[in-house]
Amino acid sequence: MSSPKNAILTIGNQQIELPIITGTEGEKAIDLSDLRKNTGFVTYDPSLMNTAVCKSSITYVNGEKGILCYRGIPIERLIKDGVSFVQIAYLLVHGNLPNSSEGKAFSQLLNVNSLMHEDMRHFFDLYPRGAHPMHILSTMINALAVYYPNVDLLSLKEDIDISSARLISTVRTMAAFAYKKSLGEPIVYPRNDLSYCANFLNMMFDSPVAPYHISEQDVRLLNVLLILHADHEQNCSTTTVRTIGSAQVNLYATISAGISALSGPLHGGANQAVMEMLRKIQKDGNIKKFFDKVKDKNNPARLMGFGHRVYKTFDPRARIIKAECTRYFQERHITDPLLQVAFELEKAALTDDYFISRNLYPNVDFYSGILYRALGIPEKMFTVMFALARLPGWIAHWREMIGANTRIVRPRQVYIGKKCRIPSCNSDKSGVN
Ligand code: CMC
């Protein structure tokens, strides 16, 4: 039987044909864009659980089968082929893996834009000690528009590559500076002779009194972690970027809003929350007691790093990260007691009815913190690492949204407050006008 072209909606004695849209992987959507115009009705879909807000050709996620592809390439293949994070950034933003000259030009652009405006360095002196680096990062990125004002739509059409490169490259520098500042240590400037990931690790850990030795294994691992977080279609922060961007806000303010969305514990902040949870369980030594809390409807506790709005099976990123954990710890001949706690916790959850019946599996954040910790990155910086990685994805979505001439995002609501006190407002008894 051929697939239907339309869906029929019956409202009272009115029948409306609604077009069916089919994506390249066969997923189907009912096009409701003219529904209100033709019927006076809107759809009600809190938290957009059931709404496709755009057409996109960047990333494909199949939550039932546990598939993730960037521009059609499965994530497992990108990792296996040893593609670098910079190549992934190019792939997401431009649509194809770079050939050798495109790759060289892009790396060159990243190098040219790696320095933060020197005046912005003083900002770091003014943040209180102990400020969360995600708050610092969102503020700093917003401030970029003051130093590099050509980020309105018109100028961006011409210099989008420069602005994208500036974000991807400078934000890495900012993140490392924020860390050095928090330690009270002198900052380390970026170096053009180093790769993206090696450069970041060097800015984080080099010191005038103890030169940093860049390990190939660390660089490889950081590459993998950044690639796995680089895009994930219409998640909360990307939807924020598309929404804010639709008002034609400048690119830096738009990305700064994405960073704020990412900082929440239900989103990018989960990697930090996982570590706090693992430590508590390690201290109590009692997984069952923790599960009792998680299952109690009156207790807000959750098994952090588990569950996903889209994945109803293993998150493919979690599988890769778990394998990387084993590989990295073996290669470096090191251990982490929290990794054992994580293994036991995962095993217990995957055999517990509560989690099985709700299709709750490890997500990308369950093991990522353990690896960041192994790299020496402090917990407060974990979500910053996620933000660094997600920049190419946000930029790609922003570009796609602008390119599609998206109208300003402006959802509707069902008003349930007091009735309007002006009598003429209530003259239409149908409630729909
Ligand atoms: N621990 C315990 N119970 C859970 C969990 C969890 N981690 N996740 C979902 N549930 C339960 C939830 O209580 C609900 O139970 P019931 O049907 O009895 O009311 C059921 O599972 C469905 O959950 P939901 O809240 O409707 O699921 P959602 O799609 O709204 O939320 C989520 C998705 C990721 C916010 C949620 O699973 C969660 O809070 N996980 C922990 C935080 C986390 O790891 N976040 C990282 C997500 S992946 C990376 C990213 O997006 O940044």
Residues whose N, C-alpha, C, O or C-beta is under 5 A from the ligand:
A	BS01	CMC	P265 L266 H267 G268 A270 V294 R302 L303 M304 G305 F306 G307 H308 R309 R358 N363 V364 D365
